[in-house]
């Protein structure tokens, strides 16, 4: 789903007419009425919706109204669904910017060529993001700072890192 970007996760309803609150990964999100989003549930169920309105509630939450949702009951059924939108519907990024979803499943190697696994998840903290790298058995949490992240090659889907002693033990 590299052509789709995960923009938010539905966290609840907003009023009786079926508006939804969602936790957004973007401080600025330009989604316009008429744009389509895919909502995906934990059980793999996918639904297509048309945005009727989108407003920012605060820096982490947005309120969305979909053409297809007419009641609070219909909206409640979508709690926990992840929302995806086509990448080309979002504003352009500069060469040094990327979406977090671009690094999920990226191969990770050390500067010495050791394969550490793939980026499985990203945690956002107040200071910086943390990349969770998994080889299927073990996980390493790597701070997303220049000291550790040496190169991101999106063409090769490869992240090169330099680990310090003890980082694997955390």
Backbone as ProteinMPNN parsed JSONL, in Angstrom:
{"seq_chain_A": "XXXXXXXXXXXXXXXXXXXXXXXXXXXXXXXXXXXXXXXXXXXXXXXXXXXXXXXXXXXXXXXXXXXXXXXXXXXXXXXXXXXXXXXXXXXXXXXXXXXXXXXXXXXXXXXXXXXXXXXXXXXXXXXXXXXXXXXXXXXXXXXXXXXXXXXXXXXXXXXXXXXXXXXXXX", "coords_chain_A": {"N_chain_A": [[0.83, -1.197, 0.0], [1.992, 1.23, -0.748], [1.225, 3.389, -2.308], [-0.692, 4.524, -0.843], [-1.265, 6.525, 2.051], [-1.184, 6.357, 5.527], [-3.197, 8.317, 7.336], [-4.544, 8.795, 9.707], [-6.131, 7.533, 12.74], [-9.259, 6.401, 13.652], [-10.86, 7.537, 16.528], [-13.226, 7.878, 17.864], [-16.65, 9.119, 18.101], [-18.101, 12.3, 17.125], [-20.448, 13.886, 17.137], [-24.084, 13.598, 17.051], [-24.746, 13.331, 14.36], [-22.966, 11.71, 13.069], [-20.285, 12.441, 12.721], [-16.753, 11.952, 12.958], [-14.06, 11.563, 15.282], [-10.559, 11.643, 14.962], [-7.251, 10.482, 15.522], [-4.55, 12.125, 14.301], [-1.616, 11.813, 12.252], [-0.42, 13.965, 11.233], [0.544, 17.345, 11.468], [-0.302, 19.324, 9.804], [-2.818, 18.882, 7.539], [-4.016, 18.471, 4.454], [-6.793, 17.625, 3.408], [-9.438, 17.405, 1.264], [-12.948, 18.163, 0.794], [-14.739, 15.714, -0.992], [-12.549, 14.157, -1.591], [-11.448, 10.759, -1.494], [-11.202, 8.244, 1.022], [-9.752, 5.316, 2.448], [-10.913, 3.174, 4.853], [-9.64, 1.007, 7.203], [-10.169, -1.809, 9.129], [-9.192, -3.651, 12.13], [-9.649, -6.3, 11.637], [-9.159, -6.567, 8.985], [-11.138, -5.655, 7.309], [-12.15, -3.458, 4.771], [-13.262, -0.241, 3.838], [-14.622, 2.173, 1.631], [-14.767, 5.678, 1.7], [-16.206, 8.946, 1.211], [-15.008, 12.151, 1.706], [-16.771, 14.576, 3.416], [-16.455, 16.769, 5.079], [-13.645, 18.194, 6.776], [-12.014, 19.044, 9.673], [-9.697, 20.584, 11.888], [-9.328, 19.664, 15.214], [-7.52, 19.854, 17.328], [-3.908, 19.938, 17.675], [-3.377, 17.229, 17.395], [-5.738, 15.918, 16.79], [-8.395, 15.382, 14.442], [-11.566, 16.221, 13.0], [-13.82, 14.451, 11.137], [-16.203, 14.239, 8.532], [-18.122, 11.997, 6.697], [-19.651, 11.375, 3.556], [-21.102, 9.021, 3.401], [-21.773, 8.266, 5.992], [-24.333, 8.606, 8.238], [-25.272, 8.603, 10.839], [-24.702, 8.489, 14.414], [-24.516, 5.873, 15.31], [-23.707, 4.428, 13.023], [-21.216, 5.607, 12.74], [-19.889, 4.844, 15.124], [-19.272, 2.193, 14.643], [-16.93, 2.295, 13.26], [-14.854, 2.801, 14.951], [-11.46, 2.745, 15.837], [-10.599, 2.09, 13.294], [-8.155, 2.471, 10.73], [-7.232, 5.198, 8.69], [-6.649, 5.754, 5.276], [-5.209, 7.558, 2.561], [-4.787, 8.46, -0.866], [-1.469, 9.035, -1.891], [-0.904, 11.048, -3.79], [-2.872, 12.91, -3.342], [-2.149, 14.407, -1.216], [-0.273, 17.255, 0.01], [2.779, 18.268, -1.628], [6.039, 17.041, -0.736], [9.297, 18.132, 0.321], [12.638, 17.279, -0.871], [14.05, 16.307, 1.35], [12.126, 15.455, 3.096], [9.773, 13.011, 4.285], [7.095, 10.598, 4.459], [6.095, 8.869, 7.397], [5.094, 6.345, 6.899], [6.548, 5.634, 4.692], [8.881, 4.481, 5.56], [8.206, 2.206, 6.927], [8.599, -1.279, 6.946], [11.025, -1.018, 5.711], [14.265, -2.213, 4.911], [16.877, -2.694, 7.277], [20.22, -2.045, 7.919], [23.482, -2.224, 9.45], [26.264, 0.106, 9.471], [28.375, -1.531, 9.043], [27.333, -3.518, 7.521], [25.708, -5.468, 8.655], [22.646, -7.19, 8.817], [19.8, -6.052, 10.332], [17.085, -6.346, 10.314], [13.731, -5.289, 9.685], [12.012, -2.115, 9.571], [9.506, -1.997, 11.814], [7.711, -0.456, 13.205], [6.89, 2.915, 14.249], [7.476, 5.143, 16.814], [6.315, 8.164, 18.075], [7.8, 10.694, 19.864], [8.184, 13.421, 22.223], [10.713, 14.46, 21.856], [11.934, 13.19, 19.566], [11.394, 10.871, 16.826], [11.131, 7.293, 17.263], [12.451, 4.468, 15.809], [11.282, 1.234, 15.433], [12.882, -1.681, 15.008], [12.695, -4.88, 13.703], [13.618, -8.314, 13.616], [11.998, -10.426, 13.512], [12.315, -12.014, 15.709], [13.702, -10.507, 17.605], [13.69, -7.115, 18.824], [14.847, -3.841, 18.137], [15.138, -0.602, 19.33], [15.573, 2.357, 17.765], [16.68, 5.605, 17.989], [15.538, 8.276, 15.958], [17.684, 10.047, 14.933], [20.5, 11.919, 13.653], [22.875, 10.87, 14.672], [22.477, 8.127, 14.825], [20.961, 7.288, 12.539], [22.195, 6.894, 9.5], [21.824, 6.833, 6.734], [19.12, 7.02, 4.432], [17.79, 5.255, 1.919], [15.521, 5.447, -0.363], [15.03, 4.425, -2.883], [16.284, 1.927, -2.862], [15.011, 0.887, -0.714], [16.228, 0.93, 1.85], [17.689, 1.399, 5.001], [20.462, 2.699, 6.627], [22.25, 2.289, 9.57], [24.019, 3.322, 12.556], [24.931, 1.788, 15.396], [25.237, 2.277, 18.913], [27.145, 0.989, 21.663], [25.29, -1.147, 23.754], [22.774, -0.362, 22.895], [21.268, -2.368, 21.697], [20.488, -3.808, 23.865], [18.461, -2.52, 25.19]], "CA_chain_A": [[0.0, 0.0, 0.0], [2.893, 2.381, -0.787], [0.546, 4.52, -2.93], [-1.603, 5.058, 0.164], [-0.629, 7.03, 3.264], [-2.011, 6.289, 6.721], [-3.293, 9.693, 7.812], [-5.17, 8.92, 11.028], [-6.866, 6.395, 13.288], [-10.519, 6.869, 14.229], [-10.845, 7.348, 17.979], [-14.562, 8.005, 18.442], [-17.616, 9.948, 17.383], [-18.048, 13.706, 17.532], [-21.814, 14.314, 17.457], [-25.134, 12.653, 16.677], [-24.908, 13.211, 12.909], [-22.027, 10.742, 12.52], [-18.912, 12.917, 12.555], [-15.774, 11.102, 13.635], [-12.786, 12.117, 15.737], [-9.452, 10.766, 14.588], [-5.9, 10.89, 15.88], [-3.841, 12.33, 13.043], [-0.162, 11.778, 12.283], [0.025, 15.164, 10.549], [0.185, 18.622, 12.073], [-1.07, 19.966, 8.754], [-3.381, 17.845, 6.684], [-4.863, 19.076, 3.438], [-7.724, 16.707, 2.768], [-10.527, 18.248, 0.813], [-14.226, 17.513, 0.513], [-14.75, 14.999, -2.261], [-11.478, 13.153, -1.597], [-11.812, 9.425, -0.999], [-10.305, 7.592, 1.974], [-10.016, 3.914, 2.747], [-10.898, 2.866, 6.281], [-9.307, -0.401, 7.375], [-10.325, -2.29, 10.492], [-8.208, -4.624, 12.611], [-9.964, -7.608, 11.059], [-8.879, -6.522, 7.556], [-12.27, -5.092, 6.568], [-11.855, -2.159, 4.17], [-14.426, 0.476, 3.33], [-14.296, 3.412, 0.937], [-15.619, 6.787, 2.105], [-15.994, 10.253, 0.581], [-14.931, 13.192, 2.739], [-17.744, 15.658, 3.322], [-15.82, 17.9, 5.763], [-12.507, 17.843, 7.631], [-11.591, 20.186, 10.478], [-8.733, 20.274, 12.938], [-9.827, 19.882, 16.573], [-6.304, 20.353, 17.969], [-2.753, 19.532, 16.867], [-3.331, 15.778, 17.206], [-7.048, 15.359, 16.424], [-9.21, 15.987, 13.392], [-12.965, 15.799, 12.935], [-14.153, 14.124, 9.755], [-17.555, 13.825, 8.171], [-18.148, 11.254, 5.447], [-20.944, 11.385, 2.865], [-21.795, 7.743, 3.6], [-22.118, 8.066, 7.408], [-25.461, 9.495, 8.543], [-25.684, 8.567, 12.249], [-23.689, 8.166, 15.417], [-24.416, 4.408, 15.353], [-22.849, 4.032, 11.896], [-19.868, 6.105, 13.024], [-19.302, 4.046, 16.201], [-18.783, 0.926, 14.088], [-15.616, 2.529, 12.651], [-13.865, 3.104, 15.985], [-10.229, 1.961, 15.713], [-10.204, 1.929, 11.893], [-7.099, 3.338, 10.215], [-7.641, 5.89, 7.476], [-5.604, 5.893, 4.264], [-5.543, 8.404, 1.424], [-3.786, 8.369, -1.933], [-0.318, 9.919, -1.699], [-0.949, 12.196, -4.692], [-3.861, 13.874, -2.865], [-1.529, 15.197, -0.155], [0.646, 18.276, -0.488], [4.114, 17.776, -1.959], [7.105, 17.079, 0.256], [10.604, 18.461, -0.235], [13.5, 16.111, -1.031], [14.51, 15.771, 2.632], [10.969, 15.08, 3.894], [9.114, 11.77, 3.883], [6.022, 10.163, 5.345], [6.537, 7.749, 8.237], [4.73, 5.082, 6.264], [7.557, 5.322, 3.685], [9.98, 3.686, 6.121], [7.707, 0.933, 7.454], [9.073, -2.419, 6.149], [12.328, -0.731, 5.103], [15.356, -3.038, 5.416], [17.816, -1.933, 8.105], [21.546, -2.64, 8.06], [24.458, -1.369, 10.121], [27.304, 0.624, 8.576], [29.26, -2.671, 8.791], [26.641, -4.451, 6.64], [24.912, -6.452, 9.394], [21.213, -7.057, 8.624], [19.107, -5.988, 11.624], [15.664, -6.645, 10.124], [12.929, -4.274, 9.0], [11.309, -1.165, 10.427], [8.188, -2.564, 12.084], [6.819, 0.542, 13.779], [7.502, 4.189, 14.587], [6.884, 5.83, 17.958], [6.598, 9.594, 18.086], [7.988, 11.238, 21.209], [8.343, 14.873, 22.207], [12.058, 14.81, 21.398], [12.185, 12.671, 18.218], [10.767, 9.578, 16.568], [11.887, 6.079, 17.566], [12.172, 3.424, 14.843], [11.32, -0.112, 15.987], [13.411, -2.578, 13.993], [12.458, -6.26, 14.127], [14.062, -9.396, 12.736], [11.042, -11.51, 13.717], [12.518, -12.533, 17.063], [14.187, -9.436, 18.478], [13.411, -5.742, 18.421], [15.786, -2.801, 18.543], [14.541, 0.726, 19.209], [16.63, 3.25, 17.325], [16.241, 7.0, 17.886], [15.628, 8.829, 14.605], [18.573, 11.21, 14.954], [21.643, 11.734, 12.759], [23.906, 10.046, 15.322], [22.183, 6.713, 14.577], [20.46, 7.069, 11.174], [23.252, 7.404, 8.628], [21.357, 7.003, 5.366], [17.836, 6.473, 4.014], [17.779, 5.097, 0.466], [14.159, 5.046, -0.681], [15.055, 3.617, -4.108], [16.68, 0.564, -2.486], [14.248, 0.535, 0.48], [17.296, 0.557, 2.773], [18.133, 2.327, 6.026], [21.758, 2.343, 7.201], [22.326, 2.838, 10.925], [25.206, 3.052, 13.365], [24.468, 1.548, 16.76], [26.223, 2.426, 19.985], [27.162, -0.155, 22.587], [24.183, -1.188, 24.697], [21.48, -0.021, 22.292], [20.527, -3.611, 21.453], [20.057, -4.369, 25.147], [17.365, -1.743, 25.771]], "C_chain_A": [[0.87, 1.254, 0.0], [2.248, 3.592, -1.46], [-0.438, 5.177, -1.975], [-0.815, 5.469, 1.404], [-1.633, 6.917, 4.409], [-2.038, 7.681, 7.333], [-3.832, 9.813, 9.231], [-5.775, 7.585, 11.456], [-8.111, 6.938, 13.981], [-10.553, 6.521, 15.718], [-12.211, 7.495, 18.628], [-15.462, 8.872, 17.578], [-17.557, 11.373, 17.917], [-19.423, 14.278, 17.853], [-22.819, 13.331, 16.874], [-25.278, 12.435, 15.177], [-23.872, 12.293, 12.278], [-20.627, 11.253, 12.241], [-17.986, 12.059, 13.408], [-14.575, 11.908, 14.099], [-11.708, 11.12, 15.354], [-8.138, 11.355, 15.067], [-5.096, 10.949, 14.591], [-2.336, 12.301, 13.255], [0.427, 13.057, 11.695], [-0.385, 16.401, 11.322], [-0.643, 19.437, 11.09], [-1.549, 18.879, 7.811], [-4.373, 18.484, 5.724], [-5.712, 18.011, 2.759], [-9.002, 17.49, 2.487], [-11.823, 17.47, 0.652], [-14.204, 16.921, -0.894], [-13.631, 13.971, -2.37], [-11.991, 11.847, -1.012], [-10.765, 8.953, -0.01], [-10.721, 6.138, 2.113], [-9.897, 3.749, 4.254], [-10.655, 1.368, 6.412], [-9.382, -0.773, 8.851], [-9.28, -3.321, 10.85], [-8.432, -6.008, 12.016], [-9.756, -7.641, 9.543], [-10.007, -5.978, 6.701], [-11.886, -3.707, 6.054], [-13.126, -1.559, 3.612], [-13.956, 1.777, 2.694], [-15.287, 4.496, 1.339], [-15.228, 8.06, 1.359], [-16.025, 11.313, 1.666], [-15.944, 14.289, 2.431], [-17.16, 16.928, 3.948], [-14.681, 17.365, 6.625], [-12.042, 19.102, 8.35], [-10.623, 19.721, 11.557], [-9.358, 20.626, 14.28], [-8.709, 20.443, 17.442], [-5.128, 19.808, 17.173], [-2.678, 18.035, 16.598], [-4.639, 15.174, 16.7], [-7.704, 16.148, 15.304], [-10.636, 15.458, 13.526], [-13.307, 15.629, 11.469], [-15.626, 13.797, 9.632], [-17.464, 13.15, 6.817], [-19.554, 11.293, 4.866], [-21.77, 10.147, 3.236], [-22.25, 7.493, 5.041], [-23.165, 9.096, 7.808], [-25.84, 9.532, 10.029], [-24.51, 8.215, 13.156], [-23.468, 6.649, 15.479], [-23.521, 3.896, 14.232], [-21.403, 4.43, 12.158], [-19.172, 5.262, 14.086], [-18.707, 2.739, 15.696], [-17.381, 1.066, 13.483], [-14.522, 2.836, 13.675], [-12.662, 2.169, 15.858], [-9.773, 1.746, 14.283], [-9.085, 2.911, 11.551], [-7.568, 3.929, 8.901], [-6.452, 6.087, 6.546], [-6.118, 6.778, 3.136], [-4.445, 8.238, 0.378], [-2.712, 9.427, -1.728], [-0.426, 11.18, -2.563], [-2.0, 13.23, -4.294], [-3.322, 14.753, -1.745], [-0.571, 16.213, -0.756], [2.045, 17.688, -0.683], [5.079, 17.947, -0.796], [8.401, 17.491, -0.427], [11.468, 17.201, -0.255], [13.939, 15.498, 0.296], [13.358, 15.413, 3.572], [10.376, 13.776, 3.369], [7.995, 11.487, 4.864], [6.528, 8.974, 6.152], [6.194, 6.409, 7.605], [5.735, 4.676, 5.183], [8.679, 4.452, 4.24], [9.515, 2.379, 6.766], [8.071, -0.168, 6.45], [10.38, -2.142, 5.409], [13.374, -1.649, 5.741], [16.337, -2.158, 6.181], [19.109, -2.717, 8.244], [22.446, -1.668, 8.818], [25.459, -0.864, 9.09], [28.307, -0.468, 8.235], [28.592, -3.743, 7.924], [25.822, -5.522, 7.34], [23.42, -6.175, 9.203], [20.528, -7.113, 9.99], [17.627, -6.355, 11.519], [14.99, -5.546, 9.347], [12.309, -3.322, 10.021], [9.881, -1.678, 10.583], [7.186, -1.514, 12.557], [7.607, 1.817, 14.02], [6.738, 4.77, 15.763], [7.272, 7.294, 17.881], [6.691, 10.05, 19.533], [8.145, 12.746, 21.091], [9.694, 15.278, 21.631], [12.301, 14.417, 19.938], [11.45, 11.355, 18.056], [11.716, 8.457, 16.983], [11.471, 5.036, 16.542], [12.319, 2.069, 15.519], [11.71, -1.053, 14.855], [13.285, -4.0, 14.512], [13.008, -7.233, 13.1], [13.138, -10.603, 12.856], [11.142, -12.11, 15.104], [12.878, -11.433, 18.053], [13.806, -8.077, 17.914], [14.505, -4.828, 18.947], [15.071, -1.475, 18.345], [15.664, 1.714, 18.938], [16.091, 4.676, 17.234], [16.487, 7.536, 16.479], [16.393, 10.149, 14.635], [19.812, 10.874, 14.129], [22.74, 10.863, 13.36], [23.725, 8.562, 14.999], [21.778, 6.43, 13.125], [21.445, 7.722, 10.211], [22.777, 7.631, 7.2], [19.98, 6.354, 5.189], [17.849, 6.446, 2.491], [16.406, 4.547, 0.071], [14.092, 4.209, -1.953], [15.379, 2.164, -3.804], [15.89, 0.042, -1.287], [15.189, 0.106, 1.605], [17.667, 1.707, 3.709], [19.464, 1.817, 6.573], [21.885, 3.059, 8.543], [23.685, 2.532, 11.55], [24.739, 2.955, 14.811], [25.593, 1.817, 17.751], [26.112, 1.206, 20.906], [26.001, -0.046, 23.564], [22.815, -0.908, 24.092], [20.642, -1.264, 22.035], [19.936, -4.192, 22.734], [18.86, -3.648, 25.752], [16.024, -2.393, 25.545]], "O_chain_A": [[0.538, 2.236, 0.665], [2.676, 4.72, -1.214], [-0.959, 6.256, -2.257], [0.179, 4.835, 1.76], [-2.786, 7.328, 4.279], [-1.01, 8.174, 7.798], [-3.603, 10.825, 9.893], [-5.911, 6.652, 10.665], [-8.014, 7.842, 14.811], [-10.311, 5.382, 16.115], [-12.346, 7.261, 19.829], [-15.093, 9.297, 16.484], [-17.04, 11.627, 19.005], [-19.543, 15.09, 18.771], [-22.43, 12.335, 16.265], [-25.877, 11.444, 14.76], [-23.888, 12.107, 11.061], [-19.846, 10.565, 11.583], [-18.385, 11.517, 14.438], [-14.123, 12.82, 13.407], [-11.915, 9.908, 15.413], [-7.934, 12.569, 15.026], [-4.973, 9.955, 13.877], [-1.838, 12.712, 14.304], [1.647, 13.215, 11.663], [-1.522, 16.504, 11.782], [-1.566, 20.15, 11.482], [-0.762, 18.055, 7.344], [-5.428, 18.972, 6.129], [-5.386, 17.55, 1.665], [-9.559, 18.146, 3.367], [-11.805, 16.265, 0.403], [-13.721, 17.536, -1.845], [-13.736, 13.02, -3.145], [-12.861, 11.84, -0.141], [-9.577, 9.226, -0.178], [-11.884, 5.782, 1.921], [-8.896, 4.141, 4.854], [-11.365, 0.559, 5.816], [-8.753, -0.145, 9.703], [-8.561, -3.813, 9.98], [-7.494, -6.797, 11.907], [-10.125, -8.614, 8.886], [-9.851, -5.85, 5.486], [-11.361, -2.883, 6.803], [-13.952, -2.241, 3.006], [-13.006, 2.403, 3.165], [-16.498, 4.274, 1.324], [-14.085, 8.229, 0.935], [-16.966, 11.367, 2.459], [-15.969, 14.849, 1.335], [-17.341, 18.026, 3.421], [-14.736, 16.245, 7.134], [-11.715, 20.104, 7.714], [-10.725, 18.606, 12.067], [-9.855, 21.735, 14.472], [-8.919, 21.39, 18.201], [-5.331, 19.261, 16.089], [-1.988, 17.61, 15.671], [-4.65, 14.036, 16.23], [-7.599, 17.371, 15.215], [-10.872, 14.39, 14.092], [-13.112, 16.536, 10.66], [-16.218, 13.164, 10.506], [-16.816, 13.655, 5.9], [-20.536, 11.247, 5.607], [-22.992, 10.226, 3.366], [-23.045, 6.583, 5.278], [-22.927, 10.302, 7.732], [-26.628, 10.381, 10.445], [-23.477, 7.714, 12.712], [-22.34, 6.2, 15.683], [-22.673, 3.031, 14.456], [-20.477, 3.684, 11.84], [-17.978, 4.99, 13.964], [-17.74, 2.235, 16.266], [-16.718, 0.062, 13.224], [-13.381, 3.102, 13.297], [-12.821, 0.95, 15.781], [-8.661, 1.263, 14.066], [-9.075, 4.045, 12.03], [-8.216, 3.258, 8.098], [-5.384, 6.529, 6.97], [-7.302, 6.754, 2.798], [-3.305, 7.911, 0.711], [-3.017, 10.58, -1.425], [-0.074, 12.268, -2.107], [-2.019, 14.326, -4.856], [-3.96, 15.734, -1.364], [-0.112, 16.055, -1.888], [2.44, 16.744, 0.001], [4.954, 18.866, 0.013], [8.589, 17.232, -1.616], [11.071, 16.169, 0.286], [14.176, 14.292, 0.365], [13.599, 15.097, 4.737], [10.459, 13.472, 2.179], [7.945, 12.056, 5.955], [7.303, 8.162, 5.646], [6.936, 5.44, 7.765], [5.781, 3.509, 4.793], [9.357, 3.759, 3.482], [10.341, 1.535, 7.114], [7.872, -0.004, 5.247], [10.8, -2.942, 4.573], [13.376, -1.844, 6.957], [16.6, -1.021, 5.789], [19.109, -3.886, 8.631], [22.212, -0.459, 8.83], [25.494, -1.355, 7.962], [29.022, -0.354, 7.24], [29.209, -4.765, 7.623], [25.286, -6.409, 6.674], [22.973, -5.045, 9.405], [20.658, -8.098, 10.717], [16.987, -6.642, 12.531], [15.588, -4.938, 8.459], [12.109, -3.68, 11.181], [9.139, -1.781, 9.606], [5.98, -1.649, 12.348], [8.837, 1.809, 13.999], [5.513, 4.881, 15.726], [8.435, 7.621, 17.646], [5.778, 9.823, 20.327], [8.23, 13.284, 19.987], [9.809, 16.322, 20.989], [12.815, 15.22, 19.159], [10.944, 10.791, 19.025], [12.931, 8.64, 17.047], [10.284, 4.74, 16.406], [13.358, 1.78, 16.113], [10.98, -1.208, 13.876], [13.713, -4.3, 15.627], [12.892, -7.025, 11.892], [13.459, -11.682, 12.359], [10.166, -12.656, 15.621], [12.416, -11.432, 19.193], [13.625, -7.907, 16.708], [15.019, -5.014, 20.05], [14.461, -1.25, 17.3], [16.574, 1.893, 19.747], [15.148, 4.933, 16.486], [17.532, 7.274, 15.883], [15.833, 11.218, 14.397], [20.138, 9.704, 13.928], [23.46, 10.187, 12.626], [24.704, 7.822, 14.909], [22.212, 5.433, 12.547], [21.518, 8.947, 10.118], [23.274, 8.531, 6.522], [19.713, 5.279, 5.728], [17.912, 7.493, 1.848], [16.159, 3.344, 0.157], [13.201, 3.372, -2.096], [14.812, 1.262, -4.421], [16.067, -1.107, -0.88], [14.99, -0.932, 2.235], [17.924, 2.829, 3.272], [19.584, 0.648, 6.939], [21.662, 4.266, 8.644], [24.396, 1.617, 11.133], [24.218, 3.917, 15.376], [26.766, 1.603, 17.445], [25.105, 0.498, 20.909], [25.756, 1.018, 24.132], [21.795, -1.192, 24.721], [19.417, -1.211, 22.146], [18.991, -4.979, 22.684], [18.296, -4.123, 26.737], [15.0, -1.861, 25.974]]}, "name": "protein", "num_of_chains": 1, "seq": "XXXXXXXXXXXXXXXXXXXXXXXXXXXXXXXXXXXXXXXXXXXXXXXXXXXXXXXXXXXXXXXXXXXXXXXXXXXXXXXXXXXXXXXXXXXXXXXXXXXXXXXXXXXXXXXXXXXXXXXXXXXXXXXXXXXXXXXXXXXXXXXXXXXXXXXXXXXXXXXXXXXXXXXXXX"}
